Amino acid sequence: MAGLHDAILLDQAGREWRLRDQRDAATLLITFRGDW
Amino acid sequence: MAQHHQAFLDAGVRLFGVSVDRPGQHAAMVDVLRLPFPLLSDPDRSGLIGPLGLSNPDDPREIAIPATVLFTPDRQVEAWRWTSRDYADRIPEPVLLDRARDQALPPATQPAPELGPIEPGPKAVSPEWLPHYLRGARFAALAMGLRHRHLDESVKEDSKAYVAEMDRFLEALRHLDD
């Protein structure tokens, strides 16, 4: 079982997100191929 | 997923998309598809895509394998995942919602995503062409299923599933104007 680790990723506005800090709700991560 | 966003929040689940694309490409996607949740960039796949084992070794750019992964609020446990065979092989939202509701969580909120500079990549499909693109994919899947139906029953079933997925995408596009 994998966890969300400590990665910090940028969203579409350049805002930093560390999903591991979002502890008040579950997270549904949707990976997609991109190339948009 | 966008259409069911509120239902996921009611089940205590926030949505995040992740791909190797740059923030400007994601801004274009959020804008065109009016997505109500953020898209995160993992360009070198070291943040989430790789650690989750979702880097596609068969792709020259090792882009992400399409998947849906549910994490419990403590962020330590992956509760469930669906790994797709390709971008059209997505789990139906009602099934996913049942999985989310199994967690029995209090409702959550998620603010609308802000947009940065919109910088679509060279392969981006423009909004006006998106329905035609999906109809073309639908037609091709239907034709291939008919052409190869004598080979194996699974070919016909795959074709039907692909056509149904394109219909779902087209239906979601129609709701963009609601």
Backbone of each chain as ProteinMPNN parsed JSONL, in Angstrom:
{"seq_chain_A": "MAGLHDAILLDQAGREWRLRDQRDAATLLITFRGDW", "coords_chain_A": {"N_chain_A": [[0.833, -1.196, 0.0], [0.637, 2.118, -0.951], [1.543, 5.464, 0.106], [0.801, 8.992, 0.357], [3.132, 10.393, 0.536], [5.648, 13.015, 0.816], [5.582, 14.795, -1.214], [5.646, 17.88, -3.006], [3.59, 19.492, -5.152], [2.785, 21.503, -8.056], [-0.203, 23.296, -8.779], [-2.669, 24.158, -11.341], [-2.579, 26.885, -11.196], [-0.131, 27.479, -10.29], [0.126, 27.183, -7.616], [1.386, 25.71, -4.624], [0.998, 22.361, -3.519], [0.786, 20.054, -0.902], [-0.295, 17.069, -0.586], [-0.393, 15.357, 1.522], [-0.833, 16.88, 3.708], [-3.505, 17.399, 3.763], [-5.593, 16.57, 5.824], [-8.201, 16.419, 6.669], [-10.055, 15.241, 5.081], [-10.792, 12.557, 2.799], [-8.746, 11.659, -0.035], [-9.082, 11.584, -3.495], [-7.212, 10.542, -5.999], [-6.577, 11.175, -9.335], [-4.931, 9.939, -11.897], [-3.758, 10.901, -15.099], [-3.101, 10.888, -18.686], [-2.444, 13.335, -19.816], [-0.813, 15.657, -21.953], [-2.185, 17.831, -22.936]], "CA_chain_A": [[0.0, 0.0, 0.0], [1.435, 3.336, -1.044], [1.009, 6.652, 0.758], [0.904, 10.203, -0.466], [4.491, 10.907, 0.652], [5.786, 14.424, 1.165], [5.789, 15.536, -2.46], [4.981, 19.173, -3.2], [3.322, 19.64, -6.587], [2.127, 22.758, -8.435], [-1.477, 23.155, -9.487], [-2.82, 24.903, -12.607], [-2.331, 28.307, -10.948], [1.213, 27.602, -9.747], [0.072, 27.047, -6.154], [1.988, 24.468, -4.137], [0.137, 21.455, -2.756], [1.317, 18.828, -0.319], [-1.553, 16.383, -0.301], [-0.319, 14.68, 2.816], [-1.307, 17.816, 4.735], [-4.967, 17.5, 3.684], [-5.957, 15.46, 6.704], [-9.595, 16.476, 7.116], [-10.922, 14.56, 4.112], [-10.09, 11.585, 1.965], [-8.278, 12.191, -1.319], [-9.184, 10.72, -4.658], [-6.2, 10.975, -6.955], [-6.885, 10.675, -10.676], [-3.807, 10.146, -12.803], [-4.182, 10.886, -16.502], [-1.937, 10.962, -19.557], [-2.063, 14.715, -20.099], [-0.606, 16.025, -23.363], [-3.265, 18.741, -23.294]], "C_chain_A": [[0.873, 1.254, 0.0], [0.752, 4.467, -0.282], [1.197, 7.853, -0.143], [2.256, 10.895, -0.318], [4.51, 12.409, 0.977], [5.926, 15.301, -0.069], [5.015, 16.851, -2.464], [4.841, 19.38, -4.708], [2.604, 20.956, -6.852], [0.801, 22.481, -9.127], [-1.504, 24.066, -10.715], [-2.618, 26.41, -12.439], [-0.921, 28.541, -10.403], [1.252, 27.527, -8.23], [0.633, 25.69, -5.732], [0.992, 23.665, -3.299], [0.983, 20.319, -2.184], [0.117, 18.054, 0.194], [-1.557, 15.698, 1.061], [-0.842, 15.575, 3.953], [-2.827, 17.924, 4.769], [-5.587, 16.378, 4.517], [-7.431, 15.425, 7.1], [-10.567, 15.831, 6.139], [-10.095, 13.499, 3.386], [-9.691, 12.253, 0.648], [-8.478, 11.151, -2.406], [-8.248, 11.293, -5.721], [-6.501, 10.336, -8.308], [-5.677, 10.959, -11.555], [-4.309, 10.044, -14.234], [-2.988, 11.201, -17.383], [-1.511, 12.391, -19.864], [-1.889, 14.953, -21.58], [-1.687, 16.975, -23.835], [-2.7, 20.005, -23.936]], "O_chain_A": [[1.741, 1.418, 0.857], [-0.457, 4.436, -0.053], [1.691, 7.738, -1.264], [2.501, 11.898, -0.99], [3.493, 12.982, 1.366], [6.355, 16.45, 0.04], [3.881, 16.925, -1.99], [5.83, 19.436, -5.438], [1.898, 21.469, -5.983], [0.684, 21.567, -9.944], [-0.493, 24.666, -11.08], [-2.5, 27.132, -13.428], [-0.558, 29.675, -10.091], [2.291, 27.779, -7.621], [0.396, 24.67, -6.378], [0.249, 24.215, -2.485], [1.787, 19.708, -2.887], [-0.419, 18.342, 1.264], [-2.61, 15.493, 1.665], [-1.238, 15.088, 5.012], [-3.381, 18.486, 5.713], [-6.046, 15.369, 3.98], [-7.865, 14.503, 7.791], [-11.778, 15.872, 6.353], [-8.865, 13.548, 3.37], [-10.242, 13.289, 0.275], [-8.095, 9.99, -2.257], [-8.472, 12.377, -6.26], [-6.659, 9.12, -8.415], [-5.432, 12.11, -11.917], [-5.167, 9.219, -14.551], [-1.977, 11.718, -16.905], [-0.338, 12.637, -20.144], [-2.71, 14.511, -22.384], [-2.073, 16.941, -25.003], [-3.459, 20.9, -24.309]]}, "seq_chain_B": "MAQHHQAFLDAGVRLFGVSVDRPGQHAAMVDVLRLPFPLLSDPDRSGLIGPLGLSNPDDPREIAIPATVLFTPDRQVEAWRWTSRDYADRIPEPVLLDRARDQALPPATQPAPELGPIEPGPKAVSPEWLPHYLRGARFAALAMGLRHRHLDESVKEDSKAYVAEMDRFLEALRHLDD", "coords_chain_B": {"N_chain_B": [[-16.204, 12.924, -13.955], [-16.266, 15.506, -13.042], [-18.972, 16.151, -13.056], [-19.89, 14.698, -10.902], [-18.708, 15.79, -8.75], [-19.692, 17.196, -6.444], [-21.072, 15.152, -5.161], [-18.982, 13.477, -4.411], [-17.684, 15.165, -2.599], [-19.689, 15.346, -0.672], [-19.447, 12.814, 0.297], [-17.168, 13.038, 1.694], [-14.775, 13.222, 0.297], [-12.104, 14.623, -1.491], [-11.158, 15.697, -4.776], [-8.353, 15.293, -6.922], [-6.49, 15.822, -9.833], [-3.702, 14.407, -11.573], [-0.889, 14.771, -13.641], [1.822, 14.59, -16.076], [1.916, 17.005, -17.277], [2.538, 20.588, -17.692], [1.794, 23.386, -15.427], [0.517, 25.444, -16.964], [-0.586, 24.03, -19.086], [-2.366, 22.451, -17.682], [-3.995, 24.473, -16.72], [-5.265, 25.226, -19.049], [-6.755, 22.932, -19.542], [-8.44, 22.773, -17.275], [-9.858, 25.092, -17.706], [-11.152, 24.705, -20.238], [-12.636, 22.343, -19.826], [-13.991, 23.027, -17.626], [-13.335, 22.173, -15.005], [-13.987, 21.322, -11.616], [-12.066, 20.853, -9.724], [-8.582, 20.793, -8.629], [-5.685, 20.41, -10.811], [-2.676, 18.727, -10.681], [0.829, 19.087, -11.26], [3.285, 16.787, -12.186], [5.957, 16.658, -13.442], [8.427, 15.252, -13.703], [7.745, 12.865, -12.686], [8.44, 12.168, -10.144], [7.129, 12.912, -7.878], [4.422, 11.908, -7.24], [3.474, 10.147, -9.242], [5.518, 8.281, -9.976], [6.336, 7.201, -7.364], [3.925, 5.953, -6.702], [3.864, 3.897, -8.426], [2.861, 4.308, -10.954], [3.979, 5.122, -13.308], [4.299, 4.927, -16.758], [6.03, 2.51, -18.339], [6.041, 1.793, -20.971], [5.645, 3.978, -22.493], [7.213, 6.586, -24.334], [7.655, 8.974, -22.985], [7.185, 8.19, -20.49], [4.714, 8.766, -19.307], [1.863, 9.166, -17.063], [0.153, 6.231, -16.065], [-3.278, 5.875, -16.574], [-5.248, 6.091, -13.738], [-7.15, 5.602, -10.694], [-7.02, 6.505, -7.438], [-7.732, 6.009, -4.083], [-7.266, 7.628, -1.019], [-7.138, 7.398, 2.495], [-8.149, 9.743, 5.117], [-5.979, 10.037, 6.876], [-3.799, 10.04, 5.324], [-1.893, 8.083, 5.169], [-2.584, 5.71, 4.214], [-3.382, 3.846, 1.419], [-6.507, 3.282, 0.269], [-7.834, 2.086, -1.81], [-7.634, 1.206, -5.271], [-8.04, 1.744, -8.81], [-6.722, 0.646, -11.725], [-6.391, 1.705, -14.941], [-6.591, 0.373, -18.285], [-6.201, 2.02, -20.443], [-6.758, 5.458, -21.519], [-9.46, 5.55, -22.001], [-10.564, 3.677, -20.455], [-12.076, 3.951, -17.915], [-13.211, 3.835, -14.544], [-16.673, 3.549, -13.803], [-18.379, 6.355, -12.408], [-20.484, 5.964, -10.42], [-19.756, 3.5, -9.218], [-17.326, 4.155, -8.114], [-18.153, 6.119, -6.345], [-19.57, 4.574, -4.514], [-17.455, 3.217, -3.317], [-16.198, 5.374, -2.13], [-18.142, 6.191, -0.304], [-18.118, 4.043, 1.364], [-16.167, 4.652, 3.169], [-17.346, 6.164, 5.083], [-17.243, 8.979, 5.868], [-17.267, 12.399, 7.169], [-18.869, 15.187, 5.456], [-16.993, 17.069, 2.996], [-15.293, 20.068, 1.86], [-14.318, 21.886, -1.084], [-12.646, 24.395, -2.599], [-13.319, 26.223, -5.647], [-11.076, 25.724, -8.366], [-8.354, 27.968, -8.916], [-7.195, 29.799, -11.77], [-4.115, 29.884, -13.514], [-1.781, 31.34, -15.872], [-2.912, 30.464, -19.105], [-1.72, 27.998, -21.055], [-1.876, 26.03, -23.43], [-0.669, 22.858, -24.641], [0.961, 21.649, -27.7], [-0.615, 19.562, -28.635], [-3.133, 19.922, -27.714], [-6.666, 19.701, -27.787], [-8.937, 21.834, -29.25], [-11.753, 23.554, -27.737], [-14.003, 23.673, -29.445], [-13.502, 21.617, -31.165], [-13.506, 19.354, -29.678], [-15.93, 17.71, -29.311], [-16.102, 16.612, -31.904], [-13.722, 15.224, -32.069], [-14.159, 13.254, -30.1], [-16.373, 11.958, -31.203], [-15.191, 10.927, -33.485], [-13.36, 9.144, -32.344], [-15.179, 7.398, -31.214], [-16.461, 6.38, -33.488], [-14.313, 5.07, -34.755], [-13.701, 3.094, -32.858], [-16.033, 1.598, -32.911], [-15.997, 0.705, -35.567], [-13.645, -0.845, -35.599], [-14.328, -2.828, -33.808], [-16.375, -4.12, -35.199], [-15.002, -4.947, -37.458], [-13.175, -6.795, -36.469], [-14.649, -8.673, -35.118], [-14.886, -11.369, -35.486], [-12.629, -12.489, -34.476], [-12.353, -12.717, -31.688], [-14.447, -12.852, -28.881], [-13.962, -10.998, -26.925], [-12.952, -8.79, -28.222], [-15.152, -7.607, -29.397], [-16.554, -6.938, -27.081], [-14.764, -5.141, -25.899], [-14.824, -3.117, -27.788], [-17.478, -2.277, -27.548], [-17.429, -1.315, -24.924], [-15.626, 0.785, -25.174], [-16.97, 2.471, -26.954], [-19.158, 3.091, -25.334], [-17.842, 4.535, -23.348], [-16.955, 6.765, -24.79], [-19.448, 7.834, -25.346], [-20.203, 8.575, -22.779], [-18.301, 10.563, -22.257], [-19.051, 12.412, -24.215], [-21.615, 13.035, -23.323], [-20.963, 14.26, -20.914], [-19.701, 16.525, -21.917], [-21.868, 17.848, -23.052], [-23.124, 18.739, -20.779], [-21.567, 20.817, -20.003], [-22.578, 23.142, -20.93], [-24.733, 23.618, -19.36]], "CA_chain_B": [[-15.877, 13.168, -12.558], [-16.676, 16.869, -12.697], [-20.412, 16.136, -12.789], [-20.143, 14.033, -9.627], [-17.808, 16.391, -7.763], [-20.382, 17.481, -5.181], [-21.385, 13.874, -4.503], [-17.751, 13.017, -3.756], [-17.475, 16.018, -1.423], [-20.67, 14.915, 0.326], [-18.933, 11.563, 0.864], [-15.936, 13.333, 2.426], [-13.638, 12.953, -0.582], [-11.683, 15.678, -2.421], [-10.591, 15.175, -6.015], [-7.17, 15.929, -7.497], [-5.934, 15.168, -11.01], [-2.237, 14.483, -11.642], [-0.26, 14.299, -14.879], [3.166, 15.156, -16.291], [1.792, 18.302, -17.952], [2.902, 21.813, -16.973], [0.632, 24.107, -14.902], [-0.196, 26.163, -18.016], [-1.399, 23.045, -19.819], [-3.483, 22.094, -16.793], [-4.92, 25.612, -16.686], [-6.072, 25.128, -20.271], [-7.699, 21.817, -19.389], [-9.446, 23.183, -16.277], [-10.674, 26.127, -18.329], [-11.992, 24.152, -21.305], [-13.561, 21.327, -19.297], [-14.615, 23.615, -16.419], [-13.155, 21.216, -13.912], [-14.173, 21.945, -10.304], [-11.01, 20.42, -8.803], [-7.26, 21.155, -9.159], [-4.824, 19.457, -11.516], [-1.316, 18.886, -10.174], [1.894, 18.734, -12.209], [4.377, 15.923, -11.714], [6.626, 16.534, -14.742], [9.459, 14.204, -13.74], [7.097, 11.681, -12.116], [9.084, 11.81, -8.871], [6.303, 13.316, -6.744], [3.38, 10.919, -6.937], [3.273, 9.141, -10.295], [6.525, 7.227, -9.813], [6.211, 6.496, -6.08], [2.71, 5.127, -6.672], [4.001, 2.822, -9.408], [1.948, 4.607, -12.061], [4.72, 5.609, -14.462], [4.101, 3.952, -17.836], [7.331, 2.213, -18.95], [5.885, 1.563, -22.408], [5.496, 5.266, -23.159], [8.532, 7.223, -24.438], [7.783, 10.019, -21.954], [6.803, 7.568, -19.219], [3.587, 9.501, -18.736], [1.158, 8.391, -16.054], [-0.896, 5.265, -16.375], [-4.53, 6.378, -16.01], [-5.67, 5.324, -12.562], [-7.921, 6.321, -9.683], [-6.521, 5.972, -6.168], [-8.393, 6.627, -2.925], [-6.462, 7.643, 0.199], [-7.888, 7.74, 3.703], [-7.761, 11.071, 5.587], [-4.697, 10.125, 7.59], [-2.768, 10.164, 4.293], [-0.873, 7.039, 5.234], [-3.095, 4.438, 3.699], [-4.135, 3.767, 0.162], [-7.657, 2.439, 0.576], [-8.376, 1.368, -2.959], [-7.238, 1.795, -6.562], [-8.443, 1.159, -10.084], [-5.737, 0.961, -12.745], [-7.015, 1.573, -16.249], [-5.742, -0.12, -19.375], [-5.914, 3.189, -21.273], [-7.502, 6.623, -21.044], [-10.902, 5.35, -22.16], [-10.96, 2.585, -19.568], [-12.255, 4.578, -16.608], [-14.236, 3.209, -13.715], [-17.881, 4.383, -13.735], [-18.426, 7.152, -11.176], [-21.304, 5.388, -9.345], [-18.981, 2.465, -8.52], [-16.327, 4.882, -7.327], [-18.86, 6.78, -5.241], [-19.858, 3.55, -3.499], [-16.196, 3.0, -2.597], [-15.959, 6.557, -1.297], [-19.116, 6.187, 0.804], [-17.716, 2.979, 2.288], [-15.259, 5.222, 4.177], [-18.22, 6.77, 6.11], [-16.578, 10.207, 6.319], [-18.105, 13.597, 7.152], [-18.737, 15.933, 4.194], [-15.815, 17.932, 2.83], [-15.448, 21.169, 0.908], [-13.153, 22.078, -1.965], [-12.89, 25.621, -3.358], [-13.118, 26.15, -7.098], [-9.661, 25.947, -8.687], [-7.957, 29.22, -9.566], [-6.469, 29.58, -13.022], [-2.929, 30.665, -13.837], [-1.688, 31.559, -17.323], [-3.372, 29.331, -19.903], [-0.712, 27.703, -22.079], [-2.089, 24.657, -23.912], [0.406, 22.239, -25.404], [0.691, 21.556, -29.143], [-1.584, 18.512, -28.956], [-4.424, 20.219, -27.084], [-7.834, 19.758, -28.672], [-9.673, 23.055, -28.94], [-13.097, 23.221, -27.232], [-14.982, 23.459, -30.511], [-13.212, 20.367, -31.85], [-13.553, 18.222, -28.757], [-17.004, 16.745, -29.64], [-15.766, 15.904, -33.15], [-12.648, 14.299, -31.693], [-14.751, 12.118, -29.388], [-17.209, 11.201, -32.149], [-14.255, 10.193, -34.341], [-12.849, 8.006, -31.559], [-16.309, 6.476, -31.075], [-16.659, 5.729, -34.789], [-13.184, 4.168, -34.987], [-13.842, 1.94, -31.952], [-17.143, 0.81, -33.432], [-15.546, 0.067, -36.804], [-12.66, -1.884, -35.287], [-15.054, -3.926, -33.182], [-17.089, -4.848, -36.25], [-14.02, -5.558, -38.371], [-12.447, -7.904, -35.827], [-15.549, -9.397, -34.22], [-14.737, -12.808, -35.677], [-11.39, -12.952, -33.847], [-12.494, -13.038, -30.268], [-15.6, -12.147, -28.298], [-13.5, -9.883, -26.091], [-12.761, -7.626, -29.09], [-16.464, -6.966, -29.503], [-16.868, -6.358, -25.774], [-13.895, -3.968, -25.736], [-15.344, -2.08, -28.671], [-18.706, -1.754, -26.931], [-17.049, -0.551, -23.733], [-14.986, 2.012, -25.641], [-18.048, 3.316, -27.487], [-19.925, 3.582, -24.183], [-17.042, 5.556, -22.662], [-17.028, 7.982, -25.603], [-20.789, 8.405, -25.126], [-20.186, 9.239, -21.471], [-17.527, 11.803, -22.416], [-19.881, 13.355, -24.993], [-22.687, 13.483, -22.44], [-20.357, 15.213, -19.965], [-19.477, 17.785, -22.652], [-23.169, 18.535, -23.21], [-23.463, 19.38, -19.493], [-20.749, 22.019, -19.825], [-23.396, 24.315, -21.287], [-25.858, 23.749, -18.422]], "C_chain_B": [[-16.366, 14.542, -12.113], [-18.156, 16.912, -12.319], [-20.739, 15.578, -11.402], [-19.332, 14.653, -8.492], [-18.495, 16.604, -6.415], [-20.716, 16.196, -4.426], [-20.152, 13.315, -3.794], [-17.48, 13.854, -2.506], [-18.447, 15.623, -0.306], [-20.225, 13.624, 1.023], [-17.601, 11.767, 1.58], [-14.667, 13.127, 1.624], [-13.354, 14.15, -1.493], [-10.998, 15.044, -3.638], [-9.361, 15.991, -6.433], [-6.751, 15.123, -8.726], [-4.424, 15.349, -11.001], [-1.773, 13.995, -13.008], [1.124, 14.923, -14.989], [3.105, 16.54, -16.932], [2.174, 19.466, -17.042], [1.637, 22.502, -16.435], [-0.16, 24.844, -15.982], [-1.066, 25.245, -18.866], [-2.602, 22.625, -18.976], [-4.491, 23.231, -16.702], [-5.836, 25.578, -17.906], [-7.137, 24.044, -20.131], [-8.813, 22.174, -18.4], [-10.405, 24.181, -16.901], [-11.646, 25.529, -19.351], [-13.045, 23.186, -20.754], [-14.292, 21.8, -18.045], [-14.529, 22.662, -15.239], [-13.286, 21.921, -12.569], [-13.115, 21.54, -9.279], [-9.644, 20.701, -9.446], [-6.59, 20.015, -9.929], [-3.385, 19.747, -11.107], [-0.296, 18.375, -11.189], [2.964, 17.887, -11.533], [5.26, 15.616, -12.924], [7.72, 15.467, -14.805], [9.01, 12.923, -13.045], [7.665, 11.283, -10.75], [8.192, 12.098, -7.663], [5.304, 12.257, -6.335], [3.328, 9.787, -7.949], [4.244, 7.97, -10.133], [6.364, 6.467, -8.508], [4.971, 5.611, -5.981], [2.765, 3.989, -7.696], [3.136, 3.03, -10.631], [2.652, 5.285, -13.235], [4.659, 4.533, -15.544], [5.417, 3.668, -18.552], [7.244, 2.017, -20.459], [5.745, 2.866, -23.188], [6.853, 5.963, -23.196], [8.746, 8.328, -23.401], [7.48, 9.481, -20.557], [5.711, 8.371, -18.521], [2.803, 8.579, -17.804], [0.201, 7.384, -16.67], [-2.197, 5.824, -15.793], [-5.0, 5.479, -14.857], [-6.47, 6.222, -11.632], [-7.568, 5.693, -8.347], [-7.157, 6.742, -5.014], [-7.505, 6.482, -1.692], [-7.334, 8.052, 1.381], [-7.371, 9.071, 4.257], [-6.425, 11.121, 6.304], [-3.507, 10.186, 6.636], [-1.684, 9.079, 4.355], [-1.303, 5.789, 4.474], [-3.815, 4.618, 2.373], [-5.274, 2.788, 0.385], [-8.059, 1.563, -0.594], [-7.812, 1.998, -4.236], [-7.817, 1.009, -7.732], [-7.382, 1.599, -11.094], [-6.346, 0.679, -14.107], [-6.041, 0.988, -17.261], [-5.331, 1.014, -20.298], [-6.852, 4.304, -20.851], [-9.014, 6.468, -21.16], [-11.444, 4.265, -21.231], [-11.065, 3.137, -18.147], [-13.388, 3.906, -15.84], [-15.475, 4.114, -13.676], [-17.982, 5.098, -12.374], [-19.312, 6.546, -10.085], [-20.575, 4.305, -8.544], [-17.968, 3.126, -7.585], [-16.963, 5.583, -6.127], [-19.206, 5.787, -4.131], [-18.623, 3.278, -2.651], [-15.912, 4.152, -1.645], [-16.887, 6.534, -0.082], [-18.814, 5.095, 1.82], [-16.84, 3.522, 3.411], [-16.034, 5.896, 5.31], [-17.598, 8.031, 6.717], [-17.556, 11.374, 6.359], [-17.899, 14.362, 5.843], [-17.505, 16.846, 4.191], [-16.173, 19.083, 1.898], [-14.189, 21.254, 0.059], [-13.421, 23.327, -2.815], [-12.643, 25.419, -4.848], [-11.65, 26.456, -7.428], [-9.421, 27.3, -9.352], [-7.169, 28.885, -10.825], [-5.232, 30.46, -13.078], [-2.928, 30.927, -15.325], [-2.062, 30.297, -18.104], [-2.426, 29.111, -21.073], [-0.881, 26.268, -22.568], [-0.896, 24.143, -24.71], [0.016, 22.097, -26.866], [-0.362, 20.521, -29.514], [-2.965, 18.793, -28.374], [-5.529, 20.288, -28.13], [-8.642, 20.988, -28.279], [-11.108, 22.696, -28.543], [-14.089, 22.91, -28.343], [-14.757, 22.143, -31.252], [-13.374, 19.131, -30.959], [-14.7, 17.242, -29.059], [-16.695, 15.95, -30.91], [-14.684, 14.856, -32.902], [-13.232, 13.043, -31.039], [-15.641, 11.281, -30.309], [-16.333, 10.383, -33.095], [-13.711, 8.965, -33.633], [-13.937, 6.941, -31.407], [-16.507, 5.666, -32.363], [-15.555, 4.698, -35.044], [-13.303, 2.913, -34.112], [-14.947, 1.004, -32.446], [-16.704, 0.024, -34.671], [-14.566, -1.067, -36.519], [-13.323, -3.088, -34.629], [-15.776, -4.774, -34.202], [-16.11, -5.601, -37.144], [-13.405, -6.821, -37.775], [-13.335, -8.78, -34.946], [-15.406, -10.903, -34.343], [-13.527, -13.366, -34.931], [-11.616, -13.478, -32.438], [-13.674, -12.228, -29.734], [-15.157, -10.921, -27.495], [-13.258, -8.618, -26.921], [-14.064, -6.851, -29.208], [-16.835, -6.279, -28.191], [-16.036, -5.1, -25.517], [-14.411, -2.806, -26.565], [-16.591, -1.444, -28.059], [-18.386, -0.88, -25.72], [-16.45, 0.803, -24.136], [-16.037, 2.995, -26.176], [-18.861, 3.917, -26.337], [-19.169, 4.68, -23.442], [-17.064, 6.865, -23.453], [-18.391, 8.654, -25.456], [-20.859, 9.14, -23.793], [-19.428, 10.56, -21.549], [-18.363, 12.854, -23.156], [-21.02, 13.904, -24.141], [-22.159, 14.516, -21.436], [-20.114, 16.56, -20.652], [-20.773, 18.563, -22.808], [-23.531, 19.279, -21.925], [-22.623, 20.633, -19.24], [-21.561, 23.278, -20.089], [-24.561, 24.528, -20.329], [-25.657, 24.965, -17.508]], "O_chain_B": [[-16.815, 14.727, -10.982], [-18.549, 17.614, -11.387], [-21.75, 15.946, -10.803], [-19.276, 14.099, -7.394], [-17.954, 16.24, -5.372], [-20.65, 16.158, -3.197], [-20.261, 12.746, -2.707], [-17.09, 13.315, -1.47], [-18.068, 15.572, 0.864], [-20.574, 13.372, 2.176], [-16.974, 10.805, 2.022], [-13.601, 12.885, 2.192], [-14.25, 14.634, -2.184], [-10.353, 14.0, -3.537], [-9.341, 17.215, -6.311], [-6.668, 13.896, -8.673], [-3.922, 16.343, -10.476], [-2.203, 12.942, -13.48], [1.548, 15.683, -14.119], [4.14, 17.181, -17.11], [2.144, 19.363, -15.816], [0.536, 22.239, -16.919], [-1.389, 24.869, -15.925], [-2.147, 25.632, -19.31], [-3.709, 22.464, -19.489], [-5.696, 22.993, -16.618], [-7.03, 25.863, -17.809], [-8.279, 24.223, -20.552], [-9.987, 21.91, -18.659], [-11.611, 24.132, -16.661], [-12.839, 25.829, -19.318], [-14.204, 23.215, -21.17], [-15.104, 21.072, -17.475], [-15.522, 22.385, -14.567], [-12.749, 23.015, -12.399], [-13.25, 21.85, -8.095], [-9.552, 20.831, -10.666], [-6.885, 18.837, -9.727], [-2.933, 20.889, -11.181], [-0.518, 17.379, -11.877], [3.474, 18.223, -10.464], [5.318, 14.476, -13.385], [7.917, 14.845, -15.849], [9.806, 12.006, -12.843], [7.397, 10.186, -10.26], [8.446, 11.605, -6.564], [5.338, 11.764, -5.207], [3.161, 8.622, -7.588], [3.835, 6.809, -10.153], [6.266, 5.24, -8.513], [4.975, 4.621, -5.248], [1.819, 3.21, -7.815], [2.719, 2.069, -11.277], [2.011, 5.941, -14.056], [4.934, 3.363, -15.277], [5.884, 4.517, -19.312], [8.261, 2.07, -21.151], [5.728, 2.85, -24.419], [7.579, 5.942, -22.202], [9.876, 8.589, -22.988], [7.513, 10.219, -19.572], [5.771, 8.622, -17.318], [3.044, 7.372, -17.758], [-0.467, 7.66, -17.666], [-2.22, 6.213, -14.625], [-5.126, 4.263, -15.007], [-6.465, 7.445, -11.77], [-7.785, 4.499, -8.137], [-7.121, 7.972, -4.978], [-7.051, 5.388, -1.356], [-8.169, 8.95, 1.267], [-6.269, 9.491, 3.905], [-5.793, 12.177, 6.332], [-2.363, 10.359, 7.059], [-0.674, 9.168, 3.657], [-0.487, 4.931, 4.14], [-4.728, 5.432, 2.237], [-5.045, 1.61, 0.657], [-8.557, 0.451, -0.415], [-7.545, 3.199, -4.268], [-8.046, -0.198, -7.657], [-7.172, 2.796, -11.292], [-6.765, -0.442, -14.394], [-4.825, 1.096, -17.109], [-4.244, 0.985, -20.874], [-7.653, 4.13, -19.933], [-9.765, 7.177, -20.49], [-12.641, 3.978, -21.229], [-10.242, 2.825, -17.287], [-14.384, 3.471, -16.417], [-15.338, 5.328, -13.53], [-17.703, 4.509, -11.33], [-18.936, 6.602, -8.914], [-20.754, 4.203, -7.331], [-17.782, 2.715, -6.439], [-16.387, 5.633, -5.041], [-19.142, 6.124, -2.948], [-18.714, 3.128, -1.433], [-15.456, 3.955, -0.519], [-16.462, 6.826, 1.035], [-19.197, 5.195, 2.986], [-16.773, 2.928, 4.487], [-15.471, 6.173, 6.369], [-17.446, 8.132, 7.935], [-18.57, 11.352, 5.662], [-16.866, 14.204, 5.191], [-17.051, 17.32, 5.232], [-17.212, 19.073, 1.238], [-13.131, 20.755, 0.441], [-14.319, 23.322, -3.656], [-11.861, 24.559, -5.253], [-11.055, 27.352, -6.83], [-10.176, 27.723, -10.228], [-6.556, 27.822, -10.928], [-5.287, 31.641, -12.733], [-3.953, 30.758, -15.984], [-1.586, 29.203, -17.801], [-2.342, 29.943, -21.977], [-0.121, 25.384, -22.172], [-0.201, 24.914, -25.372], [-1.121, 22.388, -27.24], [-0.944, 20.594, -30.596], [-3.874, 17.978, -28.529], [-5.354, 20.855, -29.208], [-8.989, 21.163, -27.111], [-11.625, 21.659, -28.958], [-14.914, 22.005, -28.216], [-15.669, 21.608, -31.882], [-13.377, 18.001, -31.447], [-14.462, 16.035, -29.063], [-16.99, 14.757, -30.986], [-14.725, 13.753, -33.449], [-12.855, 11.921, -31.374], [-15.664, 10.054, -30.214], [-16.695, 9.266, -33.465], [-13.607, 7.887, -34.22], [-13.661, 5.743, -31.464], [-16.694, 4.449, -32.334], [-15.832, 3.587, -35.495], [-13.037, 1.804, -34.574], [-14.81, -0.218, -32.402], [-17.0, -1.164, -34.805], [-14.651, -2.131, -37.131], [-12.927, -4.23, -34.864], [-15.796, -6.0, -34.098], [-16.356, -6.742, -37.535], [-13.147, -7.793, -38.485], [-12.832, -9.543, -34.122], [-15.758, -11.64, -33.422], [-13.408, -14.58, -34.768], [-11.129, -14.544, -32.063], [-13.865, -11.067, -30.097], [-15.886, -9.934, -27.399], [-13.345, -7.507, -26.4], [-14.09, -5.623, -29.132], [-17.367, -5.17, -28.193], [-16.543, -4.113, -24.984], [-14.435, -1.661, -26.112], [-16.738, -0.222, -28.056], [-19.001, 0.168, -25.52], [-16.732, 1.829, -23.518], [-15.992, 4.19, -25.886], [-19.209, 5.097, -26.36], [-19.771, 5.64, -22.963], [-17.176, 7.944, -22.871], [-18.488, 9.881, -25.442], [-21.49, 10.191, -23.684], [-19.858, 11.561, -20.975], [-18.383, 14.026, -22.78], [-21.353, 15.086, -24.223], [-22.821, 15.513, -21.148], [-20.3, 17.613, -20.041], [-20.783, 19.79, -22.709], [-24.171, 20.329, -21.975], [-22.942, 21.422, -18.35], [-21.273, 24.343, -19.543], [-25.3, 25.504, -20.46], [-26.498, 25.24, -16.652]]}, "name": "protein", "num_of_chains": 2, "seq": "MAGLHDAILLDQAGREWRLRDQRDAATLLITFRGDWMAQHHQAFLDAGVRLFGVSVDRPGQHAAMVDVLRLPFPLLSDPDRSGLIGPLGLSNPDDPREIAIPATVLFTPDRQVEAWRWTSRDYADRIPEPVLLDRARDQALPPATQPAPELGPIEPGPKAVSPEWLPHYLRGARFAALAMGLRHRHLDESVKEDSKAYVAEMDRFLEALRHLDD"}
